[in-house]
Amino acid sequence: MTGTRYWLPTQSAPATSSASAPSSGAFDVEAVRRDFPQLHREVNGHPLIWLDNGATTFKPRQVTEAVGEHYARDASNVHRGAHTLAKQATQVYEEGREEAAKLLGTRDTGEVVFVRGTTEAVNLVAQSWGRANLGVGDEILVSAAEHHSNLVPWQLIAKERRARVVPIPLLPDGQLDQDAYRDLLNNKTKLVALTHASNVLGTVPPVAQMTALAHRWGARVLVDGAQAVSHFPVDVTELDADFYAFSGHKVFAPTGIGVLFGKREILEAMPPWQGGGNMIDSVSFEKTSYAPLPHRLEAGTGHIAGVAGLRAALRYLGTLNRKTATEYEEQLTAYATSALSTVPGLRLLGTAPGKIGVLTFLLADAEPTHLAGLLDQQGIAVRAGHHCAQPALAAYGVTSAVRASLAMYNTVEDVDTLVAALHEAVDA
């Protein structure tokens, strides 16, 4: 990616902010923004400011073009056909798998299973691995920062298998309580479910260290990376995660496509979750044998256009310097945190060091949904509600909050517009 270098300017901060801008930087945010058409529209007569990236990210033109090209030129099913279009579609599909493996730091594409998203990935593990490995009295440790998608599936299988879901508590700043975690681990612990980055607090737990502790007790670890993969590089080998899941639409790809990584030896021991085409080797009324990994866990026709878009999104990320992109987001997050602190009556939830650009807050007596509506009238898109993380909010004594979530294409000007609108809301 080439173009003018971008520095966060000190003069963009609100007059009452104590934010200090970085002295230098090399991430070309304006070049990136040119690749995202949706950033250049108006909403309610104002330029759109998209601060709902925690819910979904926009798609660069390379992704929409890839999806359109699949349907316009190359539409075919994969794996089953001997004709040219089937071969071409299969090549794109498996190249998408290769890109996902590269993103996650594994060389074994058999460890990459396509799913609809993080939710389906967790359910797959819960229903296949969980049903085969959980028993009466076994424990599943789930952090209190989890999205419901990494909690409810464990409750369902725990009820069926008569196991227990045990919460890992939060500290006041949103970090996971590591002392409590160590105390909770025991010989009944069979699985630990962790977010790699909280969708409501922005917390980035020490996943590698927590995984190592779990492994000492013989427990497996599943990491929800839905909020992580777009913000910083991930290496499942370094994390030593047994399972890692993410959703395409949180990393600039289409909806309806996601990835489950699993260590080969674990996936091979898991019974299929769903049956049908693509996942079989041979079928008779007497006996069915299953295809090798990863296809034995991918029953039916996959989201082929979604994989084409995922391939394009991950290749697009590959054109960027992830180190400078991450540094830029970290700087922008620090700037936004300081700028928000100038708003009278604003309470930020989650202040853990090293957090991603998730800024969840309450403003004086303003009802979150009403406040989000006021911001929308100025073209500022934020999220309001429980963010599918009710236990995390409950730890702060609230049931609803406003969330502004940043991505690599957001700017200081986006933050300043949000902060100015919040000042107006206070003064109104």
N, C-alpha and C positions, 0 to 999 in steps of 0.2 A: 504494500500500500504506500503510494507516494503522495506528496503534497506538502502544504504548509504545516509546519509544526505548530502544535497548540499548547499554550500555557494558560493556566488558570489565573486570571488577572485579579489582583488585589482590589482594584477599583470597582469590581462588580459586586463586592459584598455590600449588604445593607449598611448604612452609616453606623448603626449601633452594634454591628457584629464584631466579634473578636476574632473572626476567621483570618488566618494568614494563608496566603496563596503559596503554592510551591514555587521555588525559584526557577525551575526548569522542567521540561517534559518533552516527550517526543512522539506522543500519540496524536495522529491526525484525525481528530474527531469530525471535522467538517467533511473530509473525504469519505469517512464511514457514513455520515448522515446522507450524503448524496446517493448512497446505494439503497436507502430505505424510503420508497415513495410515500408511504403513509405518514411519515414525519412532516410532510410538506403540504398538508391540507389544513382547512379551517374547521373549527367546531364552534357553533354558536357565535359566529362572527369574529372569532379570535384564532390566531395560529395555535394548532394543536400542540400541547405539551403532554407527552405520554409518560406518566409516572406510575403506570400499573404493570410494570414489567414482571413483577412477582406473579401476576396472574397469567400473563402470556407476553412474549416478545414479538415485535414486528418482524417481518420477513424481508430480507434484501431481495432486490430484483432478480438476482441469480437463482433464488429459490422459487419464486413464482414462475420464472421462465422455465425452470426444470420441470415443475409440475405440469405447466401448460404443454410443454413439448412431449411429455409422456402421453397425455391424453390426445394431443393433436396428431402425433406421428408414430409413437411407439407402443401404443396400448396393446398389451398382451398379458396373458398369465405367465407365471414363471415356473421354471423347473420341470414342467411337464411336456413341453412341446419340442418338436424337432425342427420346426420352421424358423425362419430368420428372425421374425419379430419376437418369438419366444426366447431365442438365444440372446437377442439384444436386451430385452427386458430383464432376463436373468443376470446378465452381466452387470447392468446398472444396480440391480438388487443386491448382488453379492459385493459389488464395490462399495455400496452403502454400508454393508456389514464391516468391510475392511476399514472404512473411515471411522466407524464407531469404535472398533477395536483400537485403532491408532489413538483416538481421542482419550480412551481409558487406559492406555498403556499396556495392553495385552497383545501378544503376537498370535494368539490362538483364536481365530475367528469362530471356532466351535464353541467358545465361551460367550459368544454374543448372541442373545436370543431377541428377536423382534417381538414386541408387544405393542399394545395400544398406547401405553404410557406408564408412568411410575405406579399408578394405582393397580393396573393389571399385573405389573411385575411383582409387586408385593403380594397380591392375591395368589399369583402362581406359586410363589415360594411357600406361602402359608398353607395352601391347599395340597401341594405336592410334597415338599420337604416336611412341612409341619405335620401333615397327616401320617407320614411314615416314621417320624422321629419323636413326636411329642406324646407323652403319656401322663397318667395320673400324678398330680403333684409337681410336675415339671414347671419351671418358671421361664417366662419371657420378659426380659427387662426392656422397657420402652421409655425413651426420654420424654419428659414433660414438655419438650419443645416440638414434638412431632406434629406434622400435618395429620389430619384424620386418616389419610390413606396409609400411614405407617403405624396406625393404632387399631382401627376397627377390624382389619383383616386378622390381626392377632387375637382380638377379643373373640371373633367368630370361631377360629380354630381352637382357641383355649377352652371355650365352652364345650365344643364337641369332644375334645380329647381330655377334658377335666384337668387342664393345666391352669396356670395362673399368670396374669399379666401384672407386672410389678413396675411402678413408675420410678424413673430416676429423677429426683427433684432438681429444681432450678435454684440458683443463687439470685439475690436481688438484681444483679446487673444482667441476668439472662444467661450466664454460663451454667453448664451442667455441674452439679455438685460432685466433684471427683472423689471426695472422701466418702460421701454417701454411696457412690457407685462401687467403690472398692468393698464397702461393707455389704452391699447387696449381692455381690457375686458369691456363688457357692456351688456345691456339687449338684444342685438341682437346676442351675441355670443352663438352659439349652440353646437360647438364642438371645442376642442383644440387637435391638432395632434402633438405629441412630440416624439423625439427620446430619448431612454434611454441611448444611447451612440452613438455619431456620427461616421459614417463609414469613414469620411474624416478628421475630426479634433480631434477625440477621446474624445470630450467633454462629460461629464456626467452631464446633467442638474439636478437641484433640483426638481425632478419630483413630489415628495410627496407634497412639498410646492406649486408648480404650479398647481397641481391637486386640492388642497384645495381651492386655489383662484378661479379656474374655477367653482368649485362646488358652491361657494357663489353666482355666477351669474346664477346658474341653468344649466351650460354647462356640456356636457359629455367630457371625455378625453380618447383618444386612444394613447397608448404608443407602439412605435416600438422598440421591445427588441431584434432585430436580432443580434446586435453587443454586447448586454449586457450579455445574459444568459451564455455564455461560460467564461466570465471574472469575474463575481462576483455573489453571491447569490441574488435571486430576490424573493420578497414577495408581491404579488399583493394586499394582505389585508392591509399591511402597506402602500403601495403606494396609496391605495384606487382608483386604476385605474378602469375605466368602461370597457375598452378593453385593452388587452395586446397581442401582436403577436410576434412570433419568427419562424425562419426557422431551420429545423433539420440540414441542412448541415453546418450551422454556429456553431453548438455545437456538432461536431464529429459524426453526424448521416448522413444517406443518403440524397441525393437530392430528391426533389419532395414530401417531407413531411414537414408539419409545423403545428403550433398550433395557434388557436385564443382562448384566454380566454375572456369571457364576463360575467358580473354579471348576475345571473340567471333572475332577474326580467326584465332586459333589453333584454336579448336574447329571453325570452318568448314572449315579445311584438313585436319582429321583424318578419315580413313576410318572408317566405322562399325566398332565392335568386335564387335557381335552383330547378327544379322539376324532379322527376324520382323515381327510386327504392330506397329503404332504408329509405327515408324521409317521407313515408306515413303511415297512419294507415289504412284507407280504401279508395277505389277509385270507383267511378261510374261516368257515364256521367252527372249525376245531381249534384254530390257533392263529393269533396275529403276532407278528414280530415288528419291531419298530425301527425307524430310520436312525442313523447315527446323529449325534449332535451337529448343529443345533436344531435340526428339523424335527426331531422327535418331540420337541416342546413348542412347535409352531403349527398347530393343526389348522387346516383350511387355507383359503387364499388370504395372503397378507395384504397390508396396505401398500401396494406397489408404488403408487404415485407418491405416497408419504415417504417411502424410502428414497425415491428419486430426489425429493425435496430435502430429506435429511442429508443425503450425500452432498448435495449442493451447499447446504448450510455449513456442514463440517469442513468442506473444502474451502468455503469462504473464510471461515475462522482460521484455516491454515495459511491464508494469505496475510494474516495480521501477525504482528509481534505480540504474542499473548502476554509476555512479561510487561511490556509498556502499556498494554490495554488494562491489565490488572492494576498496575501502578496508577494509571489515570483514574480508574474507578475508586481506588482507595483514597486518592486525593480529593475527588469530587464528594465522596461520602463524608470525609472529615470537614470539608467546606460546608456541606449541607447541614451536618450536625451542629456546627457552630452557628450557622445562619438561623436555624430553627430556634436556637436558644435565645435569640433576641425577641421572640414573639411572647408577649406577656400571657401567662396562664397556660403555656404549652407544656405538656408532660410527655417526654419521650420514653417509650417502653423498650428496654433492652439497650444497654450501653456497654456491652462486653467489648474488650479490646479485640481488634482484628475482625470485626463484623463486616459483612457485606453491606451494600447500599440498600438496606431495608430500614425504613424510618417510619415506625408505627407510633402514633401519638394520639393524645387527647388534647382538646383545646377548651380550657375553662369549662363553661356549662354547655358548650355546643354539642348537640346530638350528632354523632359521627356521620350518619347517612345524610342528614340535613347539610352538614358542613361540606361533604363531598359533592352534594348537589350544587351548592353555591360556587364551589371551585369549577365544576363542570360548566357553569354558565360563562366562565372566563376561559374556557378551552383547556382547563387543567384536569387531566384524567387521573384520579387516585381511586383507591379501593376503600370501602367502608364495610364493617361487619365483624364477624368472628374469624374470618380468614381461614376457615377449616382448621383452626388450631385452638379450640375452646379451652383445653386444659392449660395451654400457655398463657392465655389471657386471664384465666381464673387465678393463676399464680400472682397476678397483679391486682386482683380484686375487681376486674372489669369483664364485661361480656361483649363489648364492641369497641372498635377503635378505627381511626383513619390510618391508611398505610400509603406512603409514597415510596415506590421502589425504583431504583435507578438501574440503568444499563449503560453499556459502553458508548451509546450514541447520545446520551443526555449531556447537558452543558451547564455551565455556571448560570447562564441566562435562564434556563429552565428552573433552576433552584431559586434564583432571585425573584422570578415571577410568582412562584408558589409562596415564598415568604412574604412578598408584598401583599398578595391576596389574603394571607392569614392575618397580617397586620390590619388590613381593611376590615376583616370579619370581626376582629377584636374591637375596633373603633366604632363599628356600626351600631 
